[in-house]
Amino acid sequence: MLRHDERVFTETIDHPRDADAWTAVDLEQILKAILARIDRIQHPGRPDQPPVSLRGMNWIVSPYQQGVAIAFEIPSASAVAGPFSLAQEALERLMTEAFAASRPPTTIH
């Protein structure tokens, strides 16, 4: 859902691995794909794809049906993805690792 828009958009993102085999890199790719889809919905017809980073996002992993779902919020939209057949603790750990891996280095030279 986009802010100030009552429509609900549904998109499908296919990932080659099953959720129980995901790494932090897999989850980072999936989250960036979701954010890119949100941007495409907000800016239809945009010829370029801006870079995507995982910063400024509130998220939660929650039980849903026979798995877990990720719900997250950014300033311009909210999204829910899932359900995934993965333990809640495992997905929470992968989310934390994906965000840590996506951060730019803090070393100043």
MMTF fields as JSON, N, C-alpha, C and O atoms, coordinates in Angstrom:
{
  "mmtfVersion": "1.0.0",
  "mmtfProducer": "UNKNOWN",
  "numBonds": 435,
  "numAtoms": 436,
  "numGroups": 109,
  "numChains": 1,
  "numModels": 1,
  "chainsPerModel": [1],
  "groupsPerChain": [109],
  "chainIdList": ["A"],
  "bondAtomList": [4, 2, 8, 6, 12, 10, 16, 14, 20, 18, 24, 22, 28, 26, 32, 30, 36, 34, 40, 38, 44, 42, 48, 46, 52, 50, 56, 54, 60, 58, 64, 62, 68, 66, 72, 70, 76, 74, 80, 78, 84, 82, 88, 86, 92, 90, 96, 94, 100, 98, 104, 102, 108, 106, 112, 110, 116, 114, 120, 118, 124, 122, 128, 126, 132, 130, 136, 134, 140, 138, 144, 142, 148, 146, 152, 150, 156, 154, 160, 158, 164, 162, 168, 166, 172, 170, 176, 174, 180, 178, 184, 182, 188, 186, 192, 190, 196, 194, 200, 198, 204, 202, 208, 206, 212, 210, 216, 214, 220, 218, 224, 222, 228, 226, 232, 230, 236, 234, 240, 238, 244, 242, 248, 246, 252, 250, 256, 254, 260, 258, 264, 262, 268, 266, 272, 270, 276, 274, 280, 278, 284, 282, 288, 286, 292, 290, 296, 294, 300, 298, 304, 302, 308, 306, 312, 310, 316, 314, 320, 318, 324, 322, 328, 326, 332, 330, 336, 334, 340, 338, 344, 342, 348, 346, 352, 350, 356, 354, 360, 358, 364, 362, 368, 366, 372, 370, 376, 374, 380, 378, 384, 382, 388, 386, 392, 390, 396, 394, 400, 398, 404, 402, 408, 406, 412, 410, 416, 414, 420, 418, 424, 422, 428, 426, 432, 430],
  "bondOrderList": [1, 1, 1, 1, 1, 1, 1, 1, 1, 1, 1, 1, 1, 1, 1, 1, 1, 1, 1, 1, 1, 1, 1, 1, 1, 1, 1, 1, 1, 1, 1, 1, 1, 1, 1, 1, 1, 1, 1, 1, 1, 1, 1, 1, 1, 1, 1, 1, 1, 1, 1, 1, 1, 1, 1, 1, 1, 1, 1, 1, 1, 1, 1, 1, 1, 1, 1, 1, 1, 1, 1, 1, 1, 1, 1, 1, 1, 1, 1, 1, 1, 1, 1, 1, 1, 1, 1, 1, 1, 1, 1, 1, 1, 1, 1, 1, 1, 1, 1, 1, 1, 1, 1, 1, 1, 1, 1, 1],
  "groupList": [{"groupName": "MET", "atomNameList": ["N", "CA", "C", "O"], "elementList": ["N", "C", "C", "O"], "formalChargeList": [0, 0, 0, 0], "bondAtomList": [1, 0, 2, 1, 3, 2], "bondOrderList": [1, 1, 2], "singleLetterCode": "M", "chemCompType": "L-PEPTIDE LINKING"}, {"groupName": "LEU", "atomNameList": ["N", "CA", "C", "O"], "elementList": ["N", "C", "C", "O"], "formalChargeList": [0, 0, 0, 0], "bondAtomList": [1, 0, 2, 1, 3, 2], "bondOrderList": [1, 1, 2], "singleLetterCode": "L", "chemCompType": "L-PEPTIDE LINKING"}, {"groupName": "ARG", "atomNameList": ["N", "CA", "C", "O"], "elementList": ["N", "C", "C", "O"], "formalChargeList": [0, 0, 0, 0], "bondAtomList": [1, 0, 2, 1, 3, 2], "bondOrderList": [1, 1, 2], "singleLetterCode": "R", "chemCompType": "L-PEPTIDE LINKING"}, {"groupName": "HIS", "atomNameList": ["N", "CA", "C", "O"], "elementList": ["N", "C", "C", "O"], "formalChargeList": [0, 0, 0, 0], "bondAtomList": [1, 0, 2, 1, 3, 2], "bondOrderList": [1, 1, 2], "singleLetterCode": "H", "chemCompType": "L-PEPTIDE LINKING"}, {"groupName": "ASP", "atomNameList": ["N", "CA", "C", "O"], "elementList": ["N", "C", "C", "O"], "formalChargeList": [0, 0, 0, 0], "bondAtomList": [1, 0, 2, 1, 3, 2], "bondOrderList": [1, 1, 2], "singleLetterCode": "D", "chemCompType": "L-PEPTIDE LINKING"}, {"groupName": "GLU", "atomNameList": ["N", "CA", "C", "O"], "elementList": ["N", "C", "C", "O"], "formalChargeList": [0, 0, 0, 0], "bondAtomList": [1, 0, 2, 1, 3, 2], "bondOrderList": [1, 1, 2], "singleLetterCode": "E", "chemCompType": "L-PEPTIDE LINKING"}, {"groupName": "VAL", "atomNameList": ["N", "CA", "C", "O"], "elementList": ["N", "C", "C", "O"], "formalChargeList": [0, 0, 0, 0], "bondAtomList": [1, 0, 2, 1, 3, 2], "bondOrderList": [1, 1, 2], "singleLetterCode": "V", "chemCompType": "L-PEPTIDE LINKING"}, {"groupName": "PHE", "atomNameList": ["N", "CA", "C", "O"], "elementList": ["N", "C", "C", "O"], "formalChargeList": [0, 0, 0, 0], "bondAtomList": [1, 0, 2, 1, 3, 2], "bondOrderList": [1, 1, 2], "singleLetterCode": "F", "chemCompType": "L-PEPTIDE LINKING"}, {"groupName": "THR", "atomNameList": ["N", "CA", "C", "O"], "elementList": ["N", "C", "C", "O"], "formalChargeList": [0, 0, 0, 0], "bondAtomList": [1, 0, 2, 1, 3, 2], "bondOrderList": [1, 1, 2], "singleLetterCode": "T", "chemCompType": "L-PEPTIDE LINKING"}, {"groupName": "ILE", "atomNameList": ["N", "CA", "C", "O"], "elementList": ["N", "C", "C", "O"], "formalChargeList": [0, 0, 0, 0], "bondAtomList": [1, 0, 2, 1, 3, 2], "bondOrderList": [1, 1, 2], "singleLetterCode": "I", "chemCompType": "L-PEPTIDE LINKING"}, {"groupName": "PRO", "atomNameList": ["N", "CA", "C", "O"], "elementList": ["N", "C", "C", "O"], "formalChargeList": [0, 0, 0, 0], "bondAtomList": [1, 0, 2, 1, 3, 2], "bondOrderList": [1, 1, 2], "singleLetterCode": "P", "chemCompType": "L-PEPTIDE LINKING"}, {"groupName": "ALA", "atomNameList": ["N", "CA", "C", "O"], "elementList": ["N", "C", "C", "O"], "formalChargeList": [0, 0, 0, 0], "bondAtomList": [1, 0, 2, 1, 3, 2], "bondOrderList": [1, 1, 2], "singleLetterCode": "A", "chemCompType": "L-PEPTIDE LINKING"}, {"groupName": "TRP", "atomNameList": ["N", "CA", "C", "O"], "elementList": ["N", "C", "C", "O"], "formalChargeList": [0, 0, 0, 0], "bondAtomList": [1, 0, 2, 1, 3, 2], "bondOrderList": [1, 1, 2], "singleLetterCode": "W", "chemCompType": "L-PEPTIDE LINKING"}, {"groupName": "GLN", "atomNameList": ["N", "CA", "C", "O"], "elementList": ["N", "C", "C", "O"], "formalChargeList": [0, 0, 0, 0], "bondAtomList": [1, 0, 2, 1, 3, 2], "bondOrderList": [1, 1, 2], "singleLetterCode": "Q", "chemCompType": "L-PEPTIDE LINKING"}, {"groupName": "LYS", "atomNameList": ["N", "CA", "C", "O"], "elementList": ["N", "C", "C", "O"], "formalChargeList": [0, 0, 0, 0], "bondAtomList": [1, 0, 2, 1, 3, 2], "bondOrderList": [1, 1, 2], "singleLetterCode": "K", "chemCompType": "L-PEPTIDE LINKING"}, {"groupName": "GLY", "atomNameList": ["N", "CA", "C", "O"], "elementList": ["N", "C", "C", "O"], "formalChargeList": [0, 0, 0, 0], "bondAtomList": [1, 0, 2, 1, 3, 2], "bondOrderList": [1, 1, 2], "singleLetterCode": "G", "chemCompType": "PEPTIDE LINKING"}, {"groupName": "SER", "atomNameList": ["N", "CA", "C", "O"], "elementList": ["N", "C", "C", "O"], "formalChargeList": [0, 0, 0, 0], "bondAtomList": [1, 0, 2, 1, 3, 2], "bondOrderList": [1, 1, 2], "singleLetterCode": "S", "chemCompType": "L-PEPTIDE LINKING"}, {"groupName": "ASN", "atomNameList": ["N", "CA", "C", "O"], "elementList": ["N", "C", "C", "O"], "formalChargeList": [0, 0, 0, 0], "bondAtomList": [1, 0, 2, 1, 3, 2], "bondOrderList": [1, 1, 2], "singleLetterCode": "N", "chemCompType": "L-PEPTIDE LINKING"}, {"groupName": "TYR", "atomNameList": ["N", "CA", "C", "O"], "elementList": ["N", "C", "C", "O"], "formalChargeList": [0, 0, 0, 0], "bondAtomList": [1, 0, 2, 1, 3, 2], "bondOrderList": [1, 1, 2], "singleLetterCode": "Y", "chemCompType": "L-PEPTIDE LINKING"}],
  "groupTypeList": [0, 1, 2, 3, 4, 5, 2, 6, 7, 8, 5, 8, 9, 4, 3, 10, 2, 4, 11, 4, 11, 12, 8, 11, 6, 4, 1, 5, 13, 9, 1, 14, 11, 9, 1, 11, 2, 9, 4, 2, 9, 13, 3, 10, 15, 2, 10, 4, 13, 10, 10, 6, 16, 1, 2, 15, 0, 17, 12, 9, 6, 16, 10, 18, 13, 13, 15, 6, 11, 9, 11, 7, 5, 9, 10, 16, 11, 16, 11, 6, 11, 15, 10, 7, 16, 1, 11, 13, 5, 11, 1, 5, 2, 1, 0, 8, 5, 11, 7, 11, 11, 16, 2, 10, 10, 8, 8, 9, 3],
  "groupIdList": [1, 2, 3, 4, 5, 6, 7, 8, 9, 10, 11, 12, 13, 14, 15, 16, 17, 18, 19, 20, 21, 22, 23, 24, 25, 26, 27, 28, 29, 30, 31, 32, 33, 34, 35, 36, 37, 38, 39, 40, 41, 42, 43, 44, 45, 46, 47, 48, 49, 50, 51, 52, 53, 54, 55, 56, 57, 58, 59, 60, 61, 62, 63, 64, 65, 66, 67, 68, 69, 70, 71, 72, 73, 74, 75, 76, 77, 78, 79, 80, 81, 82, 83, 84, 85, 86, 87, 88, 89, 90, 91, 92, 93, 94, 95, 96, 97, 98, 99, 100, 101, 102, 103, 104, 105, 106, 107, 108, 109],
  "secStructList": [7, 5, 6, 6, 7, 7, 7, 7, 7, 7, 7, 7, 7, 7, 7, 1, 1, 7, 4, 4, 4, 7, 7, 2, 2, 2, 2, 2, 2, 2, 2, 2, 2, 2, 2, 2, 2, 2, 2, 2, 2, 2, 1, 6, 6, 7, 1, 1, 7, 7, 7, 7, 7, 7, 7, 1, 7, 3, 3, 3, 3, 3, 3, 3, 6, 6, 3, 3, 3, 3, 3, 3, 3, 3, 6, 6, 3, 3, 3, 3, 3, 3, 3, 3, 1, 1, 7, 2, 2, 2, 2, 2, 2, 2, 2, 2, 2, 2, 2, 2, 2, 2, 1, 7, 7, 7, 7, 7, 7],
  "xCoordList": [0.845, 0.0, 0.892, 1.858, 0.538, 1.25, 0.591, -0.621, 1.352, 0.786, -0.177, 0.087, -1.266, -2.274, -2.91, -3.337, -2.976, -3.578, -4.312, -3.696, -5.595, -6.391, -6.273, -6.762, -5.641, -5.506, -4.471, -3.516, -4.693, -3.738, -3.16, -3.903, -1.857, -1.17, -0.628, -0.095, -0.765, -0.254, 0.776, 0.502, 1.94, 3.034, 3.585, 3.505, 4.143, 4.785, 6.262, 6.639, 7.08, 8.523, 8.959, 8.765, 9.541, 10.033, 11.5, 12.293, 11.843, 13.238, 13.6, 12.794, 14.801, 15.118, 15.254, 15.152, 15.477, 15.66, 14.43, 13.716, 14.203, 13.153, 13.572, 14.761, 12.599, 12.87, 13.759, 14.584, 13.615, 14.423, 15.907, 16.729, 16.257, 17.663, 18.202, 19.334, 17.41, 17.831, 19.045, 19.247, 19.834, 20.924, 20.553, 19.539, 21.365, 21.132, 21.186, 20.464, 22.024, 22.124, 20.818, 20.349, 20.226, 18.939, 17.885, 17.155, 17.814, 16.8, 17.056, 16.111, 18.319, 18.643, 18.147, 17.577, 18.356, 17.894, 16.372, 15.832, 15.691, 14.231, 13.706, 12.805, 14.258, 13.809, 14.06, 13.214, 15.211, 15.5, 14.555, 14.164, 14.187, 13.225, 11.853, 11.173, 11.455, 10.176, 10.221, 9.277, 11.305, 11.43, 11.46, 10.915, 12.093, 12.112, 10.713, 10.351, 9.923, 8.531, 7.708, 6.903, 7.913, 7.199, 7.544, 6.66, 8.826, 9.245, 8.613, 8.179, 8.559, 7.964, 6.478, 5.978, 5.775, 4.354, 4.197, 3.279, 5.088, 5.025, 5.39, 4.89, 6.259, 6.76, 6.603, 7.597, 5.36, 5.168, 5.797, 5.719, 6.406, 7.008, 8.405, 9.02, 8.918, 10.284, 11.249, 11.207, 12.113, 12.998, 14.16, 14.69, 14.559, 15.704, 15.251, 14.15, 16.089, 15.839, 16.841, 18.032, 16.379, 17.329, 17.914, 17.313, 19.085, 19.663, 18.775, 18.086, 18.802, 17.983, 18.912, 19.865, 18.625, 19.383, 18.412, 17.268, 18.875, 18.032, 18.322, 19.047, 17.755, 17.909, 16.566, 15.76, 16.318, 15.103, 13.835, 12.794, 13.9, 12.741, 12.405, 13.278, 11.153, 10.671, 10.112, 9.374, 10.451, 9.967, 9.621, 10.068, 8.798, 8.423, 8.196, 7.687, 8.575, 8.296, 7.186, 7.285, 6.133, 4.964, 4.451, 4.48, 3.979, 3.37, 2.169, 1.383, 2.046, 0.926, 0.646, 1.542, -0.579, -0.993, -0.027, 0.177, 0.569, 1.498, 2.951, 3.849, 3.191, 4.554, 4.692, 4.069, 5.514, 5.721, 5.662, 5.874, 5.374, 5.325, 6.192, 6.428, 6.658, 7.411, 6.493, 5.928, 6.351, 5.627, 6.633, 7.357, 6.681, 7.597, 6.995, 6.045, 7.574, 7.059, 8.232, 9.26, 8.044, 8.989, 8.182, 6.953, 8.813, 8.049, 6.959, 5.955, 7.127, 6.151, 5.198, 4.266, 5.402, 4.568, 4.707, 5.578, 3.819, 3.883, 3.775, 3.148, 4.382, 4.313, 4.286, 4.806, 3.667, 3.664, 4.073, 3.576, 4.979, 5.432, 5.34, 5.654, 4.916, 4.818, 3.483, 2.735, 3.156, 3.897, 5.064, 5.051, 6.057, 7.239, 7.31, 6.989, 7.729, 7.853, 9.232, 10.168, 9.313, 10.57, 10.222, 9.168, 11.077, 10.848, 10.963, 11.798, 10.141, 10.138, 11.516, 11.981, 12.165, 13.481, 14.512, 15.371, 14.427, 15.375, 15.19, 16.167, 13.936, 13.69, 14.086, 14.611, 13.85, 14.281, 15.807, 16.325, 16.522, 17.982, 18.451, 19.365, 17.823, 18.192, 17.904, 18.676, 16.801, 16.485, 17.585, 18.073, 17.971, 19.024, 20.327, 21.008, 20.671, 21.905, 21.844, 22.84, 20.688, 20.543, 20.719, 21.365, 20.151, 20.313, 21.757, 22.281, 22.4, 23.796, 24.694, 25.612, 24.445, 25.27, 25.066, 25.966, 23.894, 23.579, 24.088, 24.086, 24.524, 25.016, 26.341, 27.194, 26.518, 27.827, 28.864, 28.519, 30.126, 31.155, 31.256, 31.025, 31.603, 31.696, 33.129, 33.373, 34.075, 35.481, 35.725, 35.339, 36.357, 36.686, 38.193, 38.96, 38.6, 40.032, 40.465, 41.638],
  "yCoordList": [-1.171, 0.0, 1.236, 1.336, 2.161, 3.426, 4.414, 4.359, 5.291, 6.337, 7.19, 7.5, 7.556, 8.429, 7.795, 8.509, 6.473, 5.759, 4.559, 3.733, 4.448, 3.373, 2.051, 1.029, 2.051, 0.819, -0.105, 0.341, -1.388, -2.397, -3.032, -3.484, -3.065, -3.628, -5.002, -5.19, -5.949, -7.299, -7.6, -7.465, -8.001, -8.342, -9.697, -10.07, -10.43, -11.702, -11.59, -11.119, -12.027, -12.058, -13.511, -14.132, -14.035, -15.41, -15.407, -14.615, -16.305, -16.46, -17.928, -18.804, -18.217, -19.602, -20.592, -21.799, -20.123, -21.055, -21.084, -20.091, -22.244, -22.366, -21.587, -21.444, -21.093, -20.248, -20.932, -20.268, -22.231, -22.906, -22.991, -23.393, -22.619, -22.616, -21.191, -21.009, -20.188, -18.799, -18.459, -18.988, -17.562, -16.926, -15.452, -15.01, -14.705, -13.261, -12.591, -11.624, -13.088, -12.527, -12.743, -11.839, -13.935, -14.189, -13.212, -12.617, -13.055, -12.172, -10.718, -9.973, -10.309, -8.955, -8.738, -7.689, -9.707, -9.602, -9.498, -8.708, -10.288, -10.278, -8.943, -8.363, -8.45, -7.17, -6.03, -5.151, -6.045, -5.003, -5.11, -4.093, -6.328, -6.502, -5.942, -5.328, -6.154, -5.603, -4.077, -3.443, -3.488, -2.028, -1.478, -0.406, -2.205, -1.776, -1.823, -0.952, -2.824, -2.898, -1.733, -1.148, -1.401, -0.256, 1.004, 1.792, 1.194, 2.365, 2.373, 3.421, 1.215, 1.139, 1.502, 2.155, 1.083, 1.426, 2.922, 3.549, 3.491, 4.928, 5.777, 6.892, 5.257, 6.023, 5.209, 4.8, 4.975, 4.173, 4.878, 6.098, 4.09, 4.646, 5.196, 5.66, 5.152, 5.64, 4.767, 3.541, 5.386, 4.579, 3.934, 2.917, 4.5, 3.952, 3.296, 3.554, 2.467, 1.838, 2.415, 2.119, 3.237, 3.812, 2.74, 1.681, 3.013, 2.041, 1.88, 2.813, 0.695, 0.376, 0.02, -0.741, 0.578, 0.211, -0.096, 0.359, -0.863, -1.278, -0.399, -0.795, 0.789, 1.703, 2.353, 2.522, 2.714, 3.441, 2.638, 3.18, 1.358, 0.482, -0.149, -0.703, -0.066, -0.785, -2.114, -2.151, -3.192, -4.491, -5.37, -5.155, -6.379, -7.377, -8.697, -8.724, -9.773, -11.12, -11.667, -11.65, -12.152, -12.579, -13.921, -14.169, -14.797, -16.047, -15.745, -14.837, -16.523, -16.35, -17.68, -18.278, -18.147, -19.443, -20.52, -20.641, -21.302, -22.354, -21.908, -22.745, -20.606, -20.103, -18.77, -18.523, -17.919, -16.576, -15.57, -15.914, -14.341, -13.256, -12.113, -11.965, -11.313, -10.106, -8.926, -8.83, -8.05, -6.798, -5.684, -5.681, -4.735, -3.624, -2.323, -2.286, -1.271, 0.069, 0.983, 0.983, 1.755, 2.806, 4.098, 4.039, 5.248, 6.499, 6.608, 7.282, 5.967, 6.135, 4.965, 5.067, 3.842, 2.665, 1.65, 1.755, 0.667, -0.501, -1.735, -1.694, -2.831, -4.067, -5.264, -5.223, -6.331, -7.609, -8.666, -8.679, -9.55, -10.618, -11.943, -12.027, -12.961, -14.284, -14.91, -14.374, -15.999, -16.675, -17.498, -17.969, -17.65, -18.435, -19.606, -19.465, -20.756, -21.938, -21.927, -22.591, -21.15, -20.937, -20.636, -20.065, -21.007, -20.688, -19.178, -18.525, -18.641, -17.206, -16.71, -15.677, -17.436, -17.026, -17.006, -16.126, -17.971, -18.04, -16.849, -16.255, -16.502, -15.366, -14.051, -13.16, -13.914, -12.707, -12.568, -11.47, -13.678, -13.65, -13.248, -12.435, -13.82, -13.481, -12.016, -11.368, -11.492, -10.071, -9.204, -8.277, -9.504, -8.741, -8.828, -7.821, -10.022, -10.206, -9.488, -8.912, -9.515, -8.852, -7.345, -6.719, -6.763, -5.325, -4.984, -3.971, -5.805, -5.556, -5.654, -4.849, -6.623, -6.807, -5.681, -5.375, -5.063, -4.028, -2.654, -1.731, -2.505, -1.201, -0.855, -1.724, 0.408, 0.793, 0.734, 0.872, 0.532, 0.473, 1.791, 2.862, 1.698, 2.902, 3.378, 4.37, 2.7, 3.1, 4.345, 4.399, 5.32, 6.55, 6.579, 6.406, 6.797, 6.833, 8.243, 8.487],
  "zCoordList": [0.0, 0.0, 0.0, 0.756, -0.863, -0.903, 0.044, 0.248, 0.608, 1.469, 0.65, -0.512, 1.25, 0.641, -0.596, -1.503, -0.643, -1.763, -1.177, -0.504, -1.417, -0.819, -1.574, -1.095, -2.731, -3.503, -2.858, -2.222, -3.041, -2.6, -3.856, -4.727, -3.949, -5.107, -4.733, -3.639, -5.637, -5.418, -6.496, -7.688, -6.072, -6.983, -6.564, -5.394, -7.516, -7.228, -7.563, -8.636, -6.635, -6.851, -6.712, -5.667, -7.76, -7.728, -7.347, -7.857, -6.445, -6.036, -6.242, -5.93, -6.762, -7.128, -5.975, -6.198, -4.763, -3.636, -2.745, -2.601, -2.154, -1.145, 0.098, 0.381, 0.826, 1.989, 3.019, 3.648, 3.207, 4.226, 3.846, 4.67, 2.615, 2.188, 2.027, 1.579, 2.387, 2.211, 3.062, 4.155, 2.518, 3.255, 3.394, 2.855, 4.106, 4.227, 2.86, 2.618, 1.973, 0.618, -0.142, -0.833, -0.02, -0.663, -0.169, -0.961, 1.143, 1.71, 1.323, 1.063, 1.282, 0.847, -0.59, -0.888, -1.475, -2.859, -2.924, -3.698, -2.116, -2.109, -1.607, -2.214, -0.507, 0.039, -0.947, -1.11, -1.597, -2.593, -3.788, -4.36, -4.167, -5.258, -4.869, -5.691, -3.621, -3.147, -3.189, -3.66, -2.704, -2.708, -4.137, -4.401, -5.053, -6.45, -7.045, -7.836, -6.679, -7.158, -6.623, -7.347, -5.355, -4.784, -5.567, -5.904, -5.855, -6.617, -8.005, -8.483, -8.65, -9.989, -9.954, -10.869, -8.908, -8.775, -8.528, -9.057, -7.728, -7.442, -8.647, -8.799, -9.505, -10.653, -11.938, -12.537, -12.362, -13.578, -14.785, -14.925, -15.629, -16.828, -16.643, -17.603, -15.418, -15.19, -15.994, -15.888, -16.791, -17.634, -16.885, -17.333, -15.768, -15.039, -13.74, -13.254, -13.198, -11.899, -10.916, -11.008, -9.972, -9.014, -8.104, -7.919, -7.536, -6.6, -5.372, -4.959, -4.804, -3.637, -2.486, -2.656, -1.309, -0.123, 1.01, 1.001, 1.973, 3.099, 4.303, 5.216, 4.295, 5.433, 5.708, 4.793, 6.938, 7.28, 7.147, 6.777, 7.44, 7.3, 8.645, 9.313, 9.033, 10.214, 9.727, 8.742, 10.397, 9.963, 11.153, 12.28, 10.847, 11.845, 11.116, 9.995, 11.76, 11.256, 12.139, 13.366, 11.501, 12.254, 11.74, 10.534, 12.644, 12.183, 11.287, 11.559, 10.219, 9.3, 8.63, 8.035, 8.721, 8.191, 8.689, 9.897, 7.793, 8.23, 8.125, 8.025, 8.146, 8.027, 8.727, 9.759, 8.151, 8.688, 7.542, 6.379, 7.893, 6.917, 7.416, 8.615, 6.477, 6.788, 6.491, 5.402, 7.443, 7.211, 7.431, 8.427, 6.5, 6.706, 6.238, 5.457, 6.736, 6.478, 6.151, 6.828, 5.096, 4.731, 4.669, 4.7, 4.583, 4.61, 3.545, 3.774, 2.395, 1.315, 1.127, 0.33, 1.843, 1.595, 2.721, 3.584, 2.681, 3.557, 2.678, 1.62, 3.109, 2.329, 3.26, 4.375, 2.776, 3.475, 2.462, 1.335, 2.86, 1.978, 2.715, 3.903, 2.017, 2.61, 2.307, 1.489, 2.917, 3.977, 3.434, 2.297, 4.279, 3.967, 4.936, 6.116, 4.436, 5.304, 5.952, 5.507, 7.012, 7.711, 9.163, 9.44, 10.072, 11.487, 11.69, 11.065, 12.548, 12.811, 13.238, 12.757, 14.132, 14.622, 13.497, 13.454, 12.595, 11.479, 10.54, 10.085, 10.254, 9.368, 10.036, 9.368, 11.32, 12.04, 11.994, 11.792, 12.179, 12.114, 10.713, 10.57, 9.682, 8.304, 7.992, 7.285, 8.513, 8.3, 8.902, 8.256, 10.129, 10.805, 10.017, 9.825, 9.563, 8.791, 7.447, 7.009, 6.792, 5.488, 5.622, 4.783, 6.669, 6.876, 7.228, 6.763, 8.031, 8.397, 7.17, 7.014, 6.3, 5.101, 4.102, 3.319, 4.12, 3.14, 3.542, 2.727, 4.788, 5.262, 4.609, 4.431, 4.253, 3.728, 4.835, 6.009, 4.488, 5.525, 6.278, 5.716, 7.556, 8.377, 8.534, 9.22, 7.92, 8.023, 7.172, 6.005, 7.759, 7.042, 6.845, 7.792, 5.622, 5.305, 5.048, 4.764]
}
